[in-house]
Amino acid sequence: MRVINFFILFFLSACSNFNEGKKISSYYNIDSLLNSQIIILPNSNDLQKEVTWNSKSEKSNFSPQNFDWKKELNVFNQIDINQVSNKSLYEVLSKDNLIEYKKLADEEGIITIEITFDSNDKPKSIVAYGIKKNFLFNSYRNYNLYFDSIGNLTNYLFEDKQIRIFNDTLLYKVYGNIIW
């Protein structure tokens, strides 16, 4: 009976580590950058946010100390391409203070990412474009993150333009301005 319990325990521990190997670090680690921003953003002074749904827009101010930054920036985790399945799917172009990732076959997923760095190798901006398709709609997404000279996130923009099966278009946009 002990032997069976040992094998069951061994098997379960081996399976629990299986999911940890899905990340690679071949590309710029946007996930770590976002996690570091989530830690420091509660120290900012103000968040001015605008959400647009088609032609309707709503502006609000939020206290950064009580704001769920992880939830707010979650959509930008989609541009982290450090998954094993993406290992050879992107061409990497590096020139001066710019790194650009271009998907070799651009039918779906994150198509391009451009990261601009300042003279201290801190990101100034990250601009990405992605496409998501399913039988109900095609979604064309723009992701923009902007940073100050210290490396703090100052602005973010997420746009999602969906063209649905009946050829009607839905535009969703979230813009955030962070005051330090």
Buried (B, 14 or more C-beta within 10 A) or exposed (E): EEEEEEEEEEEEEEEEEEEEEEEBEBBBBBBEBBEEBBEBBEEBEEBBBBBBEEEEEEEEEBEBEEBEBEEBBEBBEBBBBBEEEBEEBBEEEEEEEEBBBBBEEBEBBBBBBBBBBBEEEBBBBBBBBBBBEEEEBBBBBBBBBBBBEEBBBBBBBBBBBBEEEEEEEEEBBBBBBBEB
